[in-house]
Amino acid sequence: MWEDNLTVFCGIDWAERHHDVALVDEAGTLLAKARITDDVAGYHKLLDLLAEHGDSPEDPIPVAIETSHGLLVASLRTGSRRVFAINPLAAARYRDRHGVSRKKSDPGDALVLANILRTDMHAHRPLPADSELAQAITVLARAQQDAVWTRQQVANQVRSLLREYYPAALLAFQGKQGGLTRADARVVLTLAPTPTKAAKLTLAQLRAALERSGRLRGCDAEAERLRAVFRAEYAHQLPGVEDAFGHQLQTLLKQLDATCEAADDLAEAATAAFHQHADSEILLSFPGLGPMLGARVFAVLGDDRARFADARALKSYAGSAPVTRASGKKRFVGRRFVKNNRLINAGFLWAFAALLTASPGANAHYRRRRDHGDWHAAAQRHLLNRFLGQLHHCLKTRQFFDEQHAFAPLLQAPAGPGSPGSGDVSPSV
């Protein structure tokens, strides 16, 4: 029978087809090691091994692994077990503590992960205990964000290709909101993948293409504008080369259509799930946060309020808080490079949208930072840093955002020429 007073730690070296497991006690003694397969039988073998060494629902053995996703992690997170996702770079640094020969093996890495929990478990954050709905929102919001990034990559490829042989298409659509990802741009380019074919389009054909794209108003004026652009004088590739470019454009347009449809479908699913969560009303009370952007922010925060000890931890995780590097007489304060890229990306959009929605407090804070000497990006990041602190407080106390309370010192300052709250926001600065 296993000793009840023995503390056990588990480390799992994750791989695609199998996983190596190591169990150590509080003295660092290797208690057991095994290799399990990545299937139901392997998961049962792991749970049986943990149970043999004292694992129970009341006192589960903590587990360290180098990933936070997958079916293995989902199986381990059932109940109250704490699972620690260790950064592979951090695990590599710990490996050097045990030897200078730089030897490496899967069982050895599992042992290193187990010893990380044994010695420094307090320095690592376990995976949050989010609800099922919060985890579903996270999956959908991240997928939608990935689809948007993929859509932009394909659109950039289309733009680069059009510069090679079809400048009229760039003049026709690049200056509009959405650019080449617009539905009317994709429909027209599919109809006329070469400048020669575009120049032959009639007003009726252009009007029909615009209507197929879903445009409801201004089809006649837009058709006349497009015909004028397409029939202007441009340099041309050789006919055979132009046709080859047209075939390449058609294949890229198919990819672009698929990514646009995927981004729209995932946005609809993510916003629908986000509205079902009780925290959505608090996030939507903040200026600049709409349903989709709020879902992205919530996907990173989750609903486990114990995940971040205080607002400072959240700001550091997002990368909005500055980091200090001091050694001897040298001291440097700058932005963080190690951060959650998804949160900082959504955060910059949030801060920018708050300025565009004419939030008086956000505008005053932004202007004060600009007057202080910050560049646009630094002032925007400083505004996000303030928003994150307010969001942490509102979620913890279950309060809605209050503009007057959040920016009270700035809003009480006299507005006049040269004051921090005066003037329009100039995002292009």
NORHU-V280040 format. One record per backbone hydrogen bond with DSSP energy under -1.0 kcal/mol. NH is the residue of the N-H (numbers start at 1). CO is the residue of the C=O. Records with the same first field share a line. If there is no record, write none. Layout:
# NORHU-V280040
NH=CO, CO
This chain:
# NORHU-V280040
9=24
10=62
11=22
12=64
13=20
19=36
20=13
21=34
22=11
23=32
24=9
25=29
28=25
31=23
32=23
34=21
36=19
38=17
39=37
43=39
44=40
45=41
46=42
47=43
48=44
49=45
50=46
51=47
52=48
54=51
55=50
63=82
64=10
65=84
74=70
75=71
76=72
77=73
84=63
86=65
91=87
92=88
93=89
94=90
95=91
96=92
97=94
98=95
109=105
110=106
111=107
112=108
113=109
114=110
115=111
116=112
117=113
118=114
119=115
120=116
123=120
124=121
127=83
130=128
135=131
136=132
137=133
138=134
139=135
140=136
141=137
142=138
143=139
144=140
145=141
146=142
147=143
148=144
149=145
150=146
151=147
152=148
153=149
154=150
155=151
156=152
157=153
158=154
159=155
160=156
161=157
162=158
163=159
164=161
166=162
171=167
172=168
173=169
174=170
176=173
179=176
181=178
182=179
186=182
187=183
188=184
189=185
190=186
191=187
192=188
198=194
199=195
201=198
206=202
207=203
208=204
209=205
210=206
211=207
212=208
213=209
214=211
215=210
222=218
223=219
224=220
225=221
226=222
227=223
228=224
229=225
230=226
231=227
242=238
243=239
244=240
245=241
246=242
247=243
248=244
249=245
250=246
251=247
252=248
253=249
254=250
255=251
256=252
257=253
258=254
259=255
260=256
261=257
262=258
263=259
264=260
265=261
266=262
267=263
268=264
269=265
270=266
271=267
272=268
273=269
274=270
275=271
277=274
280=277
283=279
284=280
286=283
289=286
294=290
295=291
296=292
297=293
298=294
299=295
301=297
302=298
305=303
307=304
314=310
315=311
316=312
317=313
318=314
319=315
320=315
321=315
323=334
325=332
327=330
330=327
332=325
334=323
340=317
344=340
345=341
346=342
347=343
348=344
349=345
350=346
351=347
352=348
353=349
354=350
355=351
356=352
357=353
358=355
359=354
363=359
364=360
365=361
366=362
367=363
368=364
369=365
370=366
371=367
372=368
373=370
374=369
379=375
380=376
381=377
382=378
383=379
384=380
385=381
386=382
387=383
388=384
389=385
390=386
391=387
392=388
393=389
394=390
395=391
396=392
397=393
398=394
399=394
406=402
407=403
411=407
412=408
419=416
422=419
429=426
